[in-house]
């Protein structure tokens, strides 16, 4: 049976893909509405003018380009006005053809068919000239505004807290930067232009046909209310379906992203068929909604075509009677027919524009949700010109209690108290789910404690800006995320303004310079998506170099040598022993042999400190938890602790 919801995607955090073990088993909160998922029927937003007003807020991104936009609108007005001259001049040309040459010369240019033809060509040339500037201007303004919108949306996204990412899936969020913004792109580049042009054609056409024949104009206008009402009814249905279609497409994107990110697991378990079925299931749901929308659009277009051309036939029939009665000339009837065609085409185009607007409303709702989120960090703020004030590195947890927001009824930490003095190396030991990673999460302020305090250098962690606080910390995880760029770029991620010499020094200290130099392209070697071209040990050494380059006051090591061979591990341990002097370190340990020389070991169980002390002190406790873990592990060195 295929899953209805995709698995939660892992979230890239800071320097690494640091996945909190305590969160892995958290269920999605039923109250948390994932972006892109269709709301429940009773929660669906109804069509109203407020929706249009809210969607119009997207137009504020055109503000920086208002001068160019104004020029484009002016060019559009001129081009459309020249287009409205075409039926008038055509009518004069046909009436002039019925006038004898001697009478035509006496009547001036309005009866001279040669002059009228030249004016027509001139008007068409000017229309083409201004149309170029209009279309080019709208596209340039629209694309520029979309770039700004994409940048702000991404800035809001990366600035969100870890609580936000624990509630939303990566595939759903990336859909906002692709599918939803693509719909908005069409609005900014073409729909606005089309709406303005068709509005002018319809308004100008109605005014000009009114000067030709009031009776024919009244007959033509009487058909508009029915066409507009049908467009509104169909548009409302199309809007709802379009939002559902975007949600299904985003869900399929999530499956695709997760499958490719976890391609090693997919291949290892031979589950290509399973992922294909998951993706096919999402695509089938998308296809169902899309085909339902296609049927609605087809019905609407069919009705609009019948209504518009039926109205035109009715006008032709009535105009022919007026011409037979001598109340209308042939040129006037031709002029009226052309203006009626203009107006009819405008009304038909409004149906398509209205349908497009309905689709965009659903997309803008999702994008606005993102833009209205309050990020924890302003990602658009300029990069600091100088390093953050350096902390000494003293850390205290005072009676800290914490539960994850999506699992508030299950405490993870319970009145936990621990301390790390300046320059101390602290090890956190305990079974999976005991709270070790949560302690690190609170230290990095991915979350704030529900009770108690986290102090840094004697001050509450909340007194520091997140940039300054995290600027003093670095993390080396067990599972390393590398970006799909060069080795140098990945190391430099620890300090983007570092010199080449500093990068090389960090690389040498992390014992990765030797294997990097063996690559033909050296430090310019591209590591591939998530570092797939490198071994696990190589990725981990690059992560260590990245952390060392940052030169943090507080270093977090999540079993940083677990993926290394014995020789590399020894080199790294020697480097860490010297580099950790004068720097506070928190080490999440699974292999107890790596923490024998730390200053203090905290044994964490069920969110509390069960034991603390040095390796020798804890081993001296006959019934101690640490001693039992150590004896089990040293008796079976190939097995990690629980």
N, C-alpha and C positions, 0 to 999 in steps of 0.2 A: 504494500500500500504506500503510495507516494506521500511524502510529507507535505503538509499545507504551508508550513513556514520553513524558511531556510535557516540553516544553522547560523548562530551568531558569528560574525566575522571578527578576526582578531584586529586589534586596534594598534597602529603604530604609535608609540608614545616616546616623546623626547628623543633620546639617543638610540632607542632600541625598541624592539617589539616586546615590551615588558608585560607579560600577561599575568594578572593576579590570580594565583592559584585558588584563593578563597572565593573568587568570583566565578570560577569556571562552572560551578554547579548552580549558579543563581538562575532561577526561572525568570522569564520575561514577565514584568508586571502586567497584569491584564488591563490595568488602567492606563498604561502607557501606549498611546496611539503612535504607531510607527509612521513616519512620513511616507506618503505614497500609498498607504493602504486605504482602501475605501472606507469611509465612515459607515457606522451602522445606519440603517434606513431612517431612524428617527433623529439622527444627528446630522443628516445631509443638509447643507446650506441651500436655502431656496433662492431662486433667481430674484434679485432686487437691484435697485440702482446703487445701493451701498456697495455691492460687489464690484460694479463698474468703477465706482469712486476709489475703492481700495486698489483695484488693478491699475487705475490711472496713476497711482503713486510711482509705478515703474517709470513713467514718463519723466520723472524728475532727473533721471540719469541723462536726459537730453540737455539739461540746463547748461553744462559747460560748453555745449556746442550750439547754443541758441542762435548765434549770429549766422553760422553756416546753415542751420535749420531754417532760419528766417529767409535766407536767400533762396533755399530750395523751395520753400512755400511760395515765395514771390514768383519764381520761375514756373512753378506749377500753375499758379493763377493765370499767368500770361499765356502759357501753353494751352490751358483748358479754354481760356477766353477765345484764343485764335481758333481752337477746334469748334467752338460754338458758332464761329462765323461761317464755317463750311456750308451748313444747310442754307443759310441766308444767301450766300453768294451763288450756290447751286441753283436756288430758286430764281435769282436774277438772271443767271445764264440761260435757263430754260425759257423764261418769259422773253428775254432778249432775242432768242432764236425765233420767236413767233412774230417779232416786229420787223417790218420792212426796212432795208438798209438806209433809205433816206430818212425815215422816221427815227431810226436808231441814232443817226448822227445828230439829229436835233434834240434827242433826249439826254445827251451827256453820257458819261462813262457807265451809268447804271443800265444802259440798254445796248452798249457796245460789247458784243460777246468776246472780242479779242482782249479788250481791257479787263473785263471781268475774269477771263481765264488767267491773265497775268497776275491779277490781284490774288486769285485763288492759289496759284503756285507760290507767290510770295508769302501768303499766309501759312501755307504748308511748310515752307522752308523755315520760317520763323518758329513755327510750332515745334518742328524737329529740333531746332537749335536750343530752345528753352526746355524742351523735354529732356535733353541730354543733361543739362545742369540740374534739373529737378531730380531725375532718377539718381544721378551720381551723388548729389547732395544728401538725399535721403539714405542711401546706402552707407555713405561715409559716416553720417551722424549715427545711424542705427548700429553699425558695427562697432564704432568707438564707444557708444553707450553700453553695448553688450559686454565689451571688454571690461569696462568699469564695473558692471553688474557682476560679472563672473569673479572679478578680483575681490569685490566686497563680500560676495557669498562665500568664497573660499576662505577669506580672512575670518569671517564669522565662524566658519566650520572649524578651522584649525585652532581658533581661540577658545573653543568650548571646553568645559570641564570633563573629567573622566566620567562623572555621573551621566553626562549627556551621551557619551559614546557607549556606556554600558546599556543604555536604553534603546539605542538606534543601531541599525546594521550599516556597515560600510557601503554595501551595494546600494542600499536605499538612498544614502546621502550622496553618493557619487552620481546617482540618477538626477539629482537636482542640478548638478553642474553640467549635465549633458542633455538629457531628453527635455526637461522642463525649460531650460534656457534656450534650447533650439526652437521651441515653440514661440518663446518671447522674441527671439531673433527675427522670426518671420513677421511679427507684429511691428517691430521697430523699423524694419527695412522696407517692407512692402505693404502691410495692411493699413498703416496710417496714411501712406501715400495714396493707396487705392481708395480709402474712405474719403479723403479730401477731394480727390479728383471726381469720384462718382457723385459726391454731394453737390459739387459745383455744376456738373453736367445735368443732374436732375433739376436743381433749382433754376439754373439758367435756361434749361430746355423748357421748363414749365412756363417761365416768364415770357420767353420768346414765342412759344406757341400760343400763349394767351393773346399776344398782339396780332397773331394771324387769324385766329378764330376762337372766340370765347365758348361757343357751343361745343366745338370739338375738344377743347381743353377740359371743359366740365365733364364730358363723357370719359375722357382718358383718366382724369383724377379720381373719378368715382370707383375705379377698380383697385386703387392703391390700398385702402384699409384692409381688404380681404387678404391681399398678398402679404402685407406687413404682419398681420395677425398670424397667418400660417407660419411665416418665418420665425416669429417669436416662439410659438408653440414647439416647432421642430427644434429650434435652437436650444431651448431649455433641455430637451431630452438629449441632444447631442452633447451638451456641456457635461452632463452627468456621466455619459458613456465615455467621453474623452478623459475625464478624471480617472475613471476605473481603468481605462486602457493604459494610461500612464503608470498607474499603480502596478498592473500586471507586468508591464515592460520592465519596471524597476525591479520587480521580484525576480524576473528572469535574469536581469543583469547581476543581481546578487548571487544567484546560482552559478552563473558564468565566472564571476570574479572569485568566488570561493573555490570552485573546481580548479581553476588555474593556479591559485595561490597554494592549494593543497595537492598539486599534481603528483607529488611523490607518494602521498598516502593513497591517492586514487590508483596509481599504477601498482603500488605494493599490494593492495587488496584486490586488484583486478576488478575494480568497480566502475570501469568506464561506462558500462551499460547502465548502471544505476544513475550516474550523473547525467547521462543522456536522457533517461526517462524523467528525471527531475526537471531538466531544462525543457524537454518537450511538453511536460505538463504545464509549465508556466507559459510557454509559447501558445499552447492550445487555448488556455484561458484568455490570453491576450487576443488571439485570433477570433475567439467567440465574441468578445466585446467589440473588436474592431469591425467585424462583419455586421454586427447589430447596428453600429454607427453608420456603416456604409449603406445599409438598407434605409435608415432614416434620411441620410443625405440624398440618396437616390429618389426617395419619395418627395422630398422637399424640392429638389431640382426639377423633377418631372412636373410637379404642380406649378412651380414658378414659371417654367417654360410654357406650359399650357395657358396659364393665366396671362402672361405677358403677351405672347403672340396672339392669343385669343382677343386680348384688348386691342392689339394693333389691327387685327382683321376687322374688328368692330369699328375702329376709327376709320380705316380705309373705306369701309362700306358706307359709313355716314358721310365721309368727305366726298366720295364719288357722287352721292345724291346732291350735295351742295354744289359740286362742280356742274352737274347736269342742269341745276336750277340757275346757273350763272352767278351764284353767290361766292364762288371761289375760283381763282385762276389756276391754270395748270402748274405754274411756278409756285404759287402759294400752297397748293396741295402737296407738291413734291417737298417743299420746305417743311410743311407740317409733318409729313411722313418721316423725314429724316430726323426732325426733332423728337418725334414720338419714339423712333428707334433708339435715339440717344437716351431718352428718359427710361424707356423699357429696359435697355441694357443696364442702366444704372440701378434700377430696382432689382434686376436679376443679380447684379454684382453685389448689392447690399445683402442678399441672402447668403452669398458665399462669405462676405466679410463678417456678417453676423455669426455664421457658423464658426469661422476662424476665431472670432473674439470669444465665443463660448469655450472653445478649447483652451485658449490662452488664460481665461479666468481660472480654470482648474490648475493650470501650471503656476500662475502667479500666486495662488493661495499657498501652494507648497513652498515656493521661494520666499514669500513674505514670512511664513512661519520661521524659516531659517534666519532671515534678516532681523526679525523681532526678538530672536534669542539674545540673551545677555551673556557675552563671552566672559571668561575669567581673565583673559589676556587680550589686549588690543593688538592684534597681529599687524595692523596697519601703522602702528606707531613706528617712528624711525628707529633704526638700530642704534643702540647706545654707542656714543662716541668713545667711551672709556669703559674699562672693565668694572663690574659691580663692586661695591665696597666689600673687601674680603672679610669673611667671618673667621673667628678663631677656631670654631668647630665643636664647641661644647653643646651637647644635646641632652635634653631631659624629657621623659614622658612621665607626667604626674597624674595618676589615677585616671588614665585614658580609657574610655569606653566608646565602642563604635559598632554600628551595624550598617551594612550597605543599604542605600536608599530603596533598592528594589527588593530587599529582604530584611526590612526593618524589624521584623519580629524575631530574627535570629541574630543575637549578639555575636560578633566576631572577636572583639576585645572586651575584657571585663576588668575594669579598674586596674589596668596594667601600669606598672611603674618600673622604669629602667633609666639608666644614665650612662652617658659616654662622655668622659672628660676630654679635654683638648688633646688631640693626638693619639687617643686610645683606639685600639683595634677591638671591635666588639663582634662577637659571633652570635648568630641567632640559630638555634637548633630546635627541632621539633618535627612532629609528623606532619604530613600534608594536611592543610586546612587548619593548622593550629593558630595561624595569625601572623606568621613571619612576614609574608609579602605585604600584608595590610599595614604592619608597622612602617615598612619602607614607603608605602603609598601615603601615609599620613606625614611622614618626614618630608616627602616631596610636595606635600599639600595637593595631591590629586584629590583628596577628600579632607574635610575638617572633622575632628572628633565630635561625637555627640555629647560627651562630658569629659572633664579633665582638660589638661593643657599640654601642648608640645612647646618646649622652650628651646631657643637657639641662642647661645651666649647669654642666657638669663632673660631673654626677651621672648614674649609669645610669638610663635611663628607667623601669626596673622598681622603682626606689626611690620613685617617685611613685605615689600612688593614681590610678586611671584617671579619677576625677572631677576631681581637681586638674589632671592632665595635659591632658585634653581640654577642661577649663574654660578653659585658656589658649590654645586653638587654635580656629580657624574655617576652614571650607572653602567655596569658591565653585566649584562644578563646571561643566563644560561643558553637561551635561544636568541641568537644574534640576528638582527635585521640589518642588512646592508642595502643601500640604495643602488639602483642600476646604473651607476656611473663608474668613474675610475677609482682605483685604490686610493690615490691621493685625495680625491674629493671626499671619500668616505672617512678618511682619517681627519681631514680638515674640518669635517662637520663638528668636531669638538670645539674648534675655535676658527671660524671662517676667515679671520684676518691674520692667521698665523703665516709666518714666512715658510719658504720651502725648507730652510735649514731646520726650523722647529719641527716640521712634519717628519723629516728624516730622523731627527733625534728621538722623537716619540716612537717612531717605528723601530729603531734600534733597541730602545729600552724595552719594548714589548716583544722582542725577539721575532719580528716578522720581516725585518729588512732583508734578510738572507733569501727567503723564499720569494719575496717580491722581485728582487734583482734577477732571479732566474727566469722570470717571464720576459719574452722578447720586447714587450712594450714597457716593462718596469712598472713604475708608479702610474703610468697612463693606461694600464690594463683595465678594461671595463669588466666589472665583476658579474654582470648579468642581473636579471630580475631577482631581487632579494639575496644576491650573492651566490646564485646557483652554480657559478663556475668555480667556486672555491670550496675547499673541504671545510668541515665543521671547525676543525682546529684553526685553520687559516682565518676563517671569519672571526673567531673569538679573539685571536691575537690582534686583528685589525680593530676590533671593538675596544680592546685594552689600550691600544695606541691612541685611539680616539679619546678615551677618557683621560689618559695621561697628558695628552696635548692640552686638554682643557685646564689642567692643573687645579683641580677643585680643592676646596677646604674640607669637604666631606665626600668620601668615595663609597659607593655602594657596589658590592660584588655579590652577584648571585651565582655561586659556584663557578667562578670565572675560569677555572682550569679544568672543568669537567670533560671538555671535548678534546683535550690535548693528550698527545702521547707522553710517555714518561720523560723523555729527553726534553721536549718542549715545556712540559709542566715544571721541570726543575729550573729551566731558564727563567720562566715567568715568575716562579716563586722567589727566585733570587732577586729579580728586578722589583717585585712587589715589596719584598722585605726592606729594601733600601728606600724605595719611593714612598712608602706609607709612613715613614718617619715624619713627625710633625703634622700629620694629616689624620683626621678622624675617619675611621672606616667601619662600615657595617657590612658584615659578611654573612650571607645566608648560606649555611653549610649543610651539605648532604654527606660528603665524605669527611668524617671527623678527623682523619689524618691530616687534613689541610689546616686545621685550626688549633693545633696543639700549642702554638706560640702566641696566640692572641692574648690580650690583656684581660679579657673577661668573656665568659660564655654565658648566655642566657638560654635556658631551656624553656621553651614556650609550649604550653599545653592548654587547649580550650580557651585561648585568648588571655591567659594569665602567665606570669613568670612562676614556673614551678621550682626552678633551681637557678643559681647563678654562682659564678666563681671561675677560677682558672681551671685548666685541664687537670692539673694534679689535684686540686682541691675537690673537684667533682668526682674524680676517679677514686678518691679516698672514701667516698660515701658508699657503704656496702650495699644499701638498698636504693641508691639513687637512680633516677631515670636515665641520666646521662651515662652512667657506668654500664647500665644494661644495654643501652644502644651501642656503646663502644665495644663491649664484649661480643655482641651479636655481629657487628660489622667486622671487627678484626678477626673473628673466628671464620667469617665468610667474606673475605675481602672483595669478592666480585659482586656482592649484593649491596645496594644502597640501603640506607636506613629507611624506616617505614615512611 
